[in-house]
Amino acid sequence: MKWDCQIEEWPLRVPFVISRRSCTTTEVVALTLKRGGISGRGEAAGINYKGETADSLKQEIDQFLAQFSGHLTRQALLDQLPAGGARNALDCALWDLEAKEAGKSVFDFVGAAAAPVQTVFTLSLDSPAKMAIAATRAAGQPILKMKLGGERPLSCVTAVRHARPDAEIIVDANEAFTLDELKSIAPSLLEAGVALIEQPLPRGADDALAGYDSPVPLCADESCMTATDLPRLAARYDYINIKLDKTGGLTAALTLADAAEAQGFGLMIGCMLSTSLAMAPAMVIAPRCKFVDLDGPLLLEGDRDFGLKYKSGTVHPPSQKLWG
């Protein structure tokens, strides 16, 4: 097995701002695995709130592949690497490689439909007036995802709702609320037509949600990494947000999706700030999800060759020239 792992920096169209950080570029690792003249590709940005960086992912990938002997399999990745961005890049590159070796698509392997889906478009955290302007500029996007935090979250939602009465809106607090703040704002979010609240409380503070009947469905993001997290999220969240950087690849993401559905959770599929190469594997799960957040390439100044096709909020399955 030969490989090439590179760190890439991709500028953003506008600064990306959430409750805990702001950035104008994103760094990813782009991995190519080569076997018998055939190549497979994967990409990961890592989990910033767990300390992962492009540098740390590249080091982890290079070290693993340099030490690994034998036939590389997705099960070996699950057995020998923790969930996270490094395993994600490796797992997705291996899916791509195996599909090409077999002359099939990954969708065929999984038995999944390659179908277009509606994705949200993310509005960064800003003042109410500026978020309303951003919402107006996104007039072609039917579903908006608002980043919330700071001192005036309800004012931001009200401003965006006034600017875009036609839009479906979900909100993402990225761990910024207390339980009292959630209880205070949730009824007004319902009145504003908000369909989902993502990660209202800090990761690890989920026990506070026990017994709370939110008027707007709650979704676990930072609190849900892999299928092992599901038991402690029951009776606290209605949905879980699956991200391949969190699960450590498509293989573990499929396991999480199956387990979550079996335990009564609704599904959301999400992404980090990444190119279409990182979005493509998530498209295998996206048709199963009520909420899809795969707008990463729309937030970048540019994208890869043969990138995913977006039109009016609809994202189409990947070309095999890109992945899968």
PLY file of the C-alpha trace (Angstrom):
ply
format ascii 1.0
element vertex 324
property float x
property float y
property float z
element edge 323
property int vertex1
property int vertex2
end_header
0.00 0.00 0.00
1.35 3.41 -0.99
-0.09 6.67 0.21
0.12 10.42 -0.10
-1.18 12.62 2.72
-1.16 16.39 2.30
-2.35 19.35 4.35
-4.44 21.82 2.37
-5.73 25.27 3.29
-8.99 26.47 1.78
-10.12 30.12 2.13
-13.72 30.82 3.14
-16.11 33.14 1.30
-16.83 35.03 4.52
-15.61 34.53 8.10
-17.18 31.53 9.82
-18.27 32.43 13.33
-19.83 30.24 16.01
-20.17 30.63 19.78
-16.66 29.41 20.53
-14.48 30.37 17.55
-14.06 32.30 14.32
-12.00 31.50 11.20
-11.37 32.76 7.66
-9.74 29.58 6.30
-10.01 25.88 6.96
-7.27 23.26 6.91
-7.91 19.66 5.88
-5.86 16.55 5.23
-6.27 15.02 1.78
-5.28 11.35 1.64
-4.72 9.12 -1.38
-4.26 5.36 -0.95
-2.71 3.46 -3.86
-2.86 -0.27 -4.42
-2.23 -2.18 -7.65
-2.40 0.94 -9.78
-5.77 2.02 -8.34
-6.24 5.02 -6.06
-8.83 5.94 -3.43
-9.23 9.30 -1.73
-10.46 10.64 1.58
-10.50 13.98 3.40
-10.86 15.10 6.99
-10.76 18.35 8.94
-10.77 16.77 12.39
-12.62 17.67 15.57
-11.31 21.04 16.73
-13.01 20.89 20.13
-11.13 17.64 20.81
-7.81 19.23 19.87
-7.44 17.72 16.40
-5.62 19.78 13.77
-4.54 19.07 10.21
-0.99 18.62 11.50
-2.03 16.10 14.13
-4.18 14.18 11.62
-1.37 13.94 9.09
1.04 12.74 11.76
-1.44 10.10 12.94
-2.13 8.86 9.41
1.52 8.74 8.34
2.56 6.95 11.54
-0.22 4.37 11.27
0.45 3.54 7.62
4.22 3.40 8.12
3.80 0.84 10.91
0.91 -1.19 9.46
1.73 -4.48 7.78
-0.56 -6.81 5.91
-3.76 -6.16 3.96
-5.41 -2.93 5.05
-9.12 -3.34 5.81
-11.81 -1.15 7.30
-12.10 -3.56 10.22
-8.39 -3.11 10.92
-8.95 0.63 11.08
-11.76 0.15 13.61
-9.59 -2.20 15.67
-6.42 -0.09 15.70
-7.42 3.58 15.50
-9.72 5.71 17.69
-12.70 7.56 16.28
-11.63 10.89 14.79
-10.46 12.65 11.68
-7.47 10.42 10.91
-9.56 7.28 10.83
-12.19 9.10 8.80
-9.74 10.02 6.03
-8.38 6.47 5.96
-11.78 4.79 6.06
-13.27 6.93 3.28
-10.17 6.52 1.10
-10.42 2.76 1.57
-14.12 2.74 0.64
-13.24 4.64 -2.54
-10.34 2.29 -3.31
-12.37 -0.88 -2.72
-15.23 0.37 -4.87
-12.87 1.08 -7.77
-11.18 -2.28 -7.35
-14.57 -4.01 -7.54
-15.87 -1.86 -10.38
-18.87 -0.83 -8.29
-20.01 2.31 -6.53
-19.94 2.67 -2.76
-23.70 3.14 -2.92
-23.96 -0.35 -4.49
-21.77 -1.81 -1.75
-23.94 -0.33 0.98
-27.23 -0.95 -0.80
-28.07 2.75 -0.53
-29.86 4.94 -3.03
-27.75 7.62 -4.70
-30.33 10.38 -4.38
-30.31 14.19 -4.25
-31.18 15.75 -0.91
-32.01 19.18 0.48
-29.22 20.70 2.55
-29.27 23.58 4.98
-27.24 26.72 4.35
-25.36 28.01 7.39
-25.49 31.60 8.64
-22.56 32.50 10.88
-23.13 34.13 14.24
-23.36 37.91 13.92
-25.57 40.83 14.88
-29.29 40.46 14.15
-29.08 42.99 11.31
-26.13 41.29 9.66
-27.65 37.83 10.00
-30.82 39.16 8.37
-28.75 40.54 5.47
-27.00 37.17 5.11
-30.38 35.43 5.10
-31.65 37.74 2.37
-28.55 37.08 0.27
-29.27 33.36 0.64
-32.68 33.76 -0.98
-32.12 30.65 -3.10
-31.58 28.48 -0.02
-34.86 27.10 1.38
-33.42 25.83 4.69
-31.27 28.05 6.89
-29.14 26.95 9.82
-28.42 29.80 12.21
-25.42 29.79 14.53
-26.53 31.23 17.87
-24.81 32.43 21.03
-23.96 35.71 22.68
-26.46 38.06 24.27
-29.27 38.37 21.69
-30.03 34.95 20.19
-33.78 35.52 19.98
-33.26 38.90 18.28
-31.15 37.15 15.66
-33.86 34.57 14.99
-36.57 37.24 14.82
-34.53 39.28 12.35
-33.85 36.30 10.11
-37.46 35.17 10.24
-38.58 38.67 9.21
-36.07 38.68 6.35
-36.94 35.15 5.21
-40.54 34.27 6.11
-40.39 31.52 3.48
-37.40 29.65 4.95
-37.30 26.62 7.18
-34.98 27.49 10.07
-32.92 25.37 12.43
-30.57 26.81 15.05
-27.24 25.61 16.44
-26.00 26.91 19.78
-22.71 24.96 19.73
-22.97 24.39 23.52
-23.60 28.09 24.29
-26.80 27.90 26.39
-27.51 27.05 29.99
-30.61 25.03 30.79
-32.36 28.15 32.09
-31.53 30.02 28.88
-32.84 27.12 26.80
-36.07 26.98 28.77
-36.48 30.74 28.36
-35.87 30.89 24.62
-37.38 27.62 23.35
-41.07 28.70 23.38
-40.20 31.82 21.37
-38.18 29.71 18.92
-41.26 27.55 18.42
-43.35 30.65 17.71
-40.72 31.75 15.17
-41.09 28.44 13.36
-37.72 26.97 14.31
-37.70 23.26 13.49
-34.67 22.06 15.49
-32.23 23.18 18.19
-28.75 21.71 17.89
-26.53 21.14 20.93
-27.98 23.74 23.29
-25.93 22.75 26.36
-22.21 22.00 26.74
-21.04 18.49 25.94
-21.15 16.49 29.16
-23.99 18.57 30.63
-26.72 16.48 29.00
-28.05 15.09 32.29
-29.60 18.51 32.90
-31.99 17.80 30.02
-33.53 14.80 31.80
-37.20 15.51 32.36
-37.21 18.63 30.18
-39.87 18.52 27.46
-38.60 20.98 24.87
-41.25 22.53 22.61
-38.68 22.38 19.78
-36.89 19.07 19.07
-33.31 18.87 20.37
-30.37 17.43 18.45
-27.10 16.15 19.96
-24.00 17.14 17.99
-20.89 17.60 20.12
-22.44 15.18 22.63
-22.77 12.38 20.07
-19.55 10.99 18.64
-20.22 7.28 18.08
-22.88 4.65 18.78
-21.52 4.16 22.31
-22.89 7.61 23.23
-26.51 6.80 22.43
-27.66 5.25 25.75
-26.84 8.39 27.76
-28.57 10.62 25.18
-31.89 8.79 25.34
-34.79 10.81 26.80
-32.67 13.93 26.39
-32.46 14.41 22.61
-34.79 13.72 19.71
-32.13 13.70 16.97
-28.41 12.99 16.66
-26.05 14.71 14.23
-23.77 12.23 12.46
-20.44 13.63 11.28
-17.83 11.35 9.76
-14.96 13.17 11.44
-16.60 12.35 14.78
-17.42 8.72 14.07
-14.08 8.08 12.39
-15.37 7.28 8.92
-18.31 6.03 6.92
-18.09 2.52 8.36
-18.70 3.69 11.93
-21.20 6.30 10.75
-23.37 3.57 9.23
-23.22 1.70 12.53
-24.26 4.86 14.39
-27.14 5.53 11.97
-28.48 1.98 12.34
-28.21 2.04 16.13
-29.77 5.49 16.43
-32.77 4.54 14.29
-33.22 1.32 16.28
-33.29 3.37 19.50
-35.82 5.88 18.20
-33.60 8.86 17.38
-34.15 10.93 14.26
-31.11 11.43 12.04
-29.20 14.49 10.92
-26.03 14.34 8.83
-23.51 17.14 9.26
-20.07 18.24 8.17
-16.97 20.17 9.10
-15.60 23.03 6.98
-14.39 20.87 4.11
-14.53 20.34 0.37
-16.81 18.09 -1.67
-14.41 15.19 -1.11
-15.40 15.17 2.57
-19.12 15.63 1.78
-19.31 12.78 -0.75
-19.16 9.84 1.72
-21.81 11.51 3.88
-24.14 11.42 0.86
-24.41 7.66 1.40
-26.32 8.31 4.64
-27.99 11.63 3.75
-31.19 10.21 2.15
-32.00 8.53 5.49
-31.84 11.83 7.39
-34.58 14.31 8.24
-32.01 17.13 8.36
-28.99 17.40 6.07
-26.13 19.85 6.69
-23.65 19.26 3.87
-23.09 22.85 2.77
-19.33 22.92 3.45
-18.29 23.60 -0.17
-20.77 26.50 -0.40
-18.85 28.25 2.39
-15.50 27.97 0.58
-14.12 30.28 -2.10
-13.40 27.26 -4.27
-13.86 23.50 -4.41
-12.26 20.41 -5.90
-12.56 19.34 -9.50
-15.73 17.30 -10.06
-17.20 18.71 -6.84
-20.75 18.09 -5.70
-23.45 19.91 -7.64
-25.63 22.32 -5.63
-28.73 24.11 -6.87
-31.40 25.91 -4.82
-30.55 23.97 -1.68
-30.41 20.60 -3.42
-27.12 18.67 -3.42
-26.66 15.80 -5.85
-24.77 12.51 -5.36
-21.05 12.58 -6.18
-19.52 11.74 -9.52
-17.23 8.73 -9.30
-14.54 11.06 -10.62
-14.69 12.69 -7.19
-15.31 9.72 -4.88
-17.13 6.44 -4.55
0 1
1 2
2 3
3 4
4 5
5 6
6 7
7 8
8 9
9 10
10 11
11 12
12 13
13 14
14 15
15 16
16 17
17 18
18 19
19 20
20 21
21 22
22 23
23 24
24 25
25 26
26 27
27 28
28 29
29 30
30 31
31 32
32 33
33 34
34 35
35 36
36 37
37 38
38 39
39 40
40 41
41 42
42 43
43 44
44 45
45 46
46 47
47 48
48 49
49 50
50 51
51 52
52 53
53 54
54 55
55 56
56 57
57 58
58 59
59 60
60 61
61 62
62 63
63 64
64 65
65 66
66 67
67 68
68 69
69 70
70 71
71 72
72 73
73 74
74 75
75 76
76 77
77 78
78 79
79 80
80 81
81 82
82 83
83 84
84 85
85 86
86 87
87 88
88 89
89 90
90 91
91 92
92 93
93 94
94 95
95 96
96 97
97 98
98 99
99 100
100 101
101 102
102 103
103 104
104 105
105 106
106 107
107 108
108 109
109 110
110 111
111 112
112 113
113 114
114 115
115 116
116 117
117 118
118 119
119 120
120 121
121 122
122 123
123 124
124 125
125 126
126 127
127 128
128 129
129 130
130 131
131 132
132 133
133 134
134 135
135 136
136 137
137 138
138 139
139 140
140 141
141 142
142 143
143 144
144 145
145 146
146 147
147 148
148 149
149 150
150 151
151 152
152 153
153 154
154 155
155 156
156 157
157 158
158 159
159 160
160 161
161 162
162 163
163 164
164 165
165 166
166 167
167 168
168 169
169 170
170 171
171 172
172 173
173 174
174 175
175 176
176 177
177 178
178 179
179 180
180 181
181 182
182 183
183 184
184 185
185 186
186 187
187 188
188 189
189 190
190 191
191 192
192 193
193 194
194 195
195 196
196 197
197 198
198 199
199 200
200 201
201 202
202 203
203 204
204 205
205 206
206 207
207 208
208 209
209 210
210 211
211 212
212 213
213 214
214 215
215 216
216 217
217 218
218 219
219 220
220 221
221 222
222 223
223 224
224 225
225 226
226 227
227 228
228 229
229 230
230 231
231 232
232 233
233 234
234 235
235 236
236 237
237 238
238 239
239 240
240 241
241 242
242 243
243 244
244 245
245 246
246 247
247 248
248 249
249 250
250 251
251 252
252 253
253 254
254 255
255 256
256 257
257 258
258 259
259 260
260 261
261 262
262 263
263 264
264 265
265 266
266 267
267 268
268 269
269 270
270 271
271 272
272 273
273 274
274 275
275 276
276 277
277 278
278 279
279 280
280 281
281 282
282 283
283 284
284 285
285 286
286 287
287 288
288 289
289 290
290 291
291 292
292 293
293 294
294 295
295 296
296 297
297 298
298 299
299 300
300 301
301 302
302 303
303 304
304 305
305 306
306 307
307 308
308 309
309 310
310 311
311 312
312 313
313 314
314 315
315 316
316 317
317 318
318 319
319 320
320 321
321 322
322 323
